């Protein structure tokens, strides 16, 4: 992941950090050829009109799922001394299981106890998206979001809960449709103080 130097505005009040996650080079033409070979090997007849363009669409779809968008991380001084939880609930999560390359989808609940700076609210969703795009496992994704916010925002505490349905579990194998997996990661006060931890889990509707 590449982070640019901070780019403060003239008033030195809105440090902006450009966040770009490193990924390998893409060759969509090669991916399309490989998708065609893959489908053909599984007995899919691509000469039907409705399937002729499927390898291209398949390559583009996976390229989108595996490539995170860059964004600017904008923070502001905590001038009011706000010392209560800031929580974004039900942030959509779309990722790809690295074991089967099937999607898992759900929601993330992300909270932090501000320190000296507060974060633009939309950036919580951007951080989730940053780590969700790419081959993933839910446990790692949850921890990466929490660790990244703890490192770059330096809050008093961070809490992340992720609820997701894994299509590799609901469409194949055990075929347990509707099953959700819940993971959590905590830092600072939300990990160390039982009352703060309970408040966080209560607000997101999860019983620890």
C-alpha positions in Angstrom: 0.0 0.0 0.0 1.4 3.4 -1.0 0.7 6.5 1.1 1.6 9.9 -0.2 3.0 12.6 2.2 0.4 14.7 4.0 -0.9 17.5 1.9 -2.2 20.2 4.4 -4.2 23.1 3.1 -3.2 26.7 3.6 -4.7 26.8 7.1 -3.0 23.6 8.1 -6.3 22.3 9.4 -7.2 19.5 7.0 -4.3 17.1 6.5 -5.0 15.0 3.5 -3.4 11.6 3.0 -3.7 9.9 -0.4 -4.3 6.2 0.1 -3.4 3.8 -2.8 -3.3 0.1 -2.2 -0.6 -1.6 -4.3 -1.8 -4.4 -6.6 -0.3 -6.3 -9.5 -0.6 -5.2 -13.1 -3.8 -6.2 -14.9 -4.0 -7.8 -18.3 -7.7 -7.9 -19.2 -7.1 -9.5 -22.6 -5.2 -12.4 -21.0 -7.8 -12.7 -18.3 -10.5 -12.9 -21.0 -8.7 -15.6 -22.8 -8.1 -17.5 -19.6 -11.8 -17.2 -18.6 -12.8 -18.6 -22.0 -10.5 -21.6 -21.5 -11.7 -22.1 -18.0 -15.4 -22.1 -19.0 -14.8 -24.3 -22.0 -12.9 -26.8 -19.8 -15.9 -27.0 -17.5 -18.2 -27.8 -20.5 -19.7 -24.4 -21.0 -20.5 -23.9 -24.7 -19.5 -20.3 -25.5 -20.8 -20.4 -29.1 -24.3 -19.5 -27.9 -25.1 -15.9 -28.5 -25.9 -15.2 -24.9 -22.5 -16.6 -23.8 -20.2 -15.2 -26.4 -19.3 -12.2 -24.4 -19.2 -13.9 -21.1 -15.4 -14.3 -20.8 -14.9 -10.5 -21.3 -17.6 -9.7 -18.7 -16.2 -12.2 -16.3 -12.7 -10.8 -16.6 -14.0 -7.2 -16.1 -16.2 -8.3 -13.1 -13.3 -9.9 -11.3 -11.0 -7.0 -12.1 -13.5 -4.7 -10.4 -13.8 -7.0 -7.4 -10.1 -7.3 -6.9 -9.0 -3.7 -7.4 -9.6 -1.1 -4.7 -10.2 2.6 -5.5 -7.7 5.2 -4.2 -9.0 7.9 -1.9 -7.9 10.8 0.1 -8.0 10.3 3.9 -9.1 13.7 5.4 -9.0 14.4 9.1 -10.0 17.4 11.1 -8.9 18.7 14.6 -11.1 17.6 17.4 -11.7 21.1 18.5 -14.7 20.3 20.7 -12.8 17.6 22.6 -15.4 15.0 21.6 -14.7 11.9 23.6 -17.6 9.6 22.8 -17.9 6.8 20.2 -18.2 7.7 16.5 -19.9 4.8 14.8 -20.7 4.0 11.2 -23.1 1.1 11.0 -23.9 -1.3 8.2 -21.2 -0.3 5.8 -21.7 -2.6 2.7 -18.9 -5.2 2.3 -18.2 -7.0 -0.9 -15.2 -9.2 -1.1 -13.9 -12.4 -2.6 -13.0 -15.5 -0.6 -9.4 -16.3 -1.4 -10.0 -20.1 -1.1 -12.7 -20.4 -3.8 -12.8 -16.9 -5.4 -16.5 -16.7 -4.7 -17.9 -13.5 -3.2 -18.8 -12.9 0.4 -21.1 -10.0 1.2 -22.4 -8.3 4.3 -21.9 -5.2 6.5 -19.2 -3.7 8.6 -19.8 -1.7 11.8 -16.8 0.6 12.4 -16.3 2.8 15.5 -13.6 4.9 17.1 -13.0 7.0 20.2 -11.5 10.2 18.9 -8.1 11.5 20.0 -6.7 14.7 18.7 -8.3 14.4 15.3 -11.6 13.2 13.8 -12.2 11.5 10.5 -14.5 12.4 7.6 -17.3 9.9 8.1 -17.3 8.6 4.5 -13.7 7.6 5.0 -14.7 4.8 7.3 -16.5 3.2 4.4 -13.5 3.9 2.1 -11.1 2.1 4.5 -13.4 -1.0 4.5 -13.5 -1.0 0.7 -9.8 -0.6 0.6 -9.1 -3.9 2.2 -12.2 -5.7 1.0 -11.2 -5.5 -2.7 -8.9 -8.4 -3.3 -8.7 -12.1 -2.3 -9.6 -12.1 1.4 -10.6 -14.0 4.5 -13.0 -12.3 6.8 -10.8 -12.6 9.9 -7.9 -10.8 8.2 -10.2 -8.1 6.6 -11.6 -7.3 10.1 -8.2 -6.9 11.6 -6.7 -4.9 8.8 -9.5 -2.3 9.0 -9.0 -1.9 12.8 -5.2 -1.9 12.6 -5.1 0.6 9.8 -7.4 3.1 11.6 -5.5 2.7 14.9 -2.2 3.4 13.1 -3.2 6.3 10.9 -5.9 8.1 13.0 -4.3 7.4 16.4 -7.6 7.4 18.3 -8.2 6.3 21.9 -9.9 3.2 20.7 -11.1 1.3 17.6 -13.8 -1.3 17.1 -14.7 -3.2 14.0 -17.5 -5.9 13.6 -18.0 -7.6 10.3 -21.1 -9.7 9.5 -21.0 -11.6 6.2 -22.5 -14.4 4.2 -20.0 -16.5 2.3 -21.2 -17.9 -1.0 -18.5 -20.6 -0.8 -20.5 -21.9 2.2 -24.0 -21.2 1.0 -23.9 -22.2 -2.7 -21.6 -25.2 -2.5 -20.2 -27.6 0.1 -22.5 -27.6 3.1 -24.9 -25.3 1.3 -26.0 -23.6 4.6 -28.0 -20.8 3.0 -28.4 -17.7 5.2 -25.6 -18.5 7.5 -23.6 -15.4 8.7 -20.1 -15.2 10.0 -19.4 -12.5 12.6 -15.8 -11.3 13.4 -14.5 -8.5 15.5 -11.3 -6.6 16.2 -10.7 -4.1 19.0 -8.0 -1.6 19.9 -7.3 0.6 22.9 -10.1 1.6 25.2 -12.6 -0.5 23.4 -10.5 -3.6 24.1 -9.3 -2.7 27.6 -12.3 -1.1 29.2 -15.3 -3.4 29.7 -17.9 -0.6 29.7 -16.7 0.9 26.5 -16.5 -2.5 24.9 -20.1 -3.4 26.0 -21.3 0.0 24.7 -19.8 -0.7 21.3 -21.2 -4.2 21.0 -24.6 -3.0 22.2 -24.7 -0.2 19.6 -23.9 -2.6 16.7 -26.4 -5.2 18.0 -23.9 -7.9 18.7 -23.7 -10.0 21.9 -20.0 -10.7 22.7 
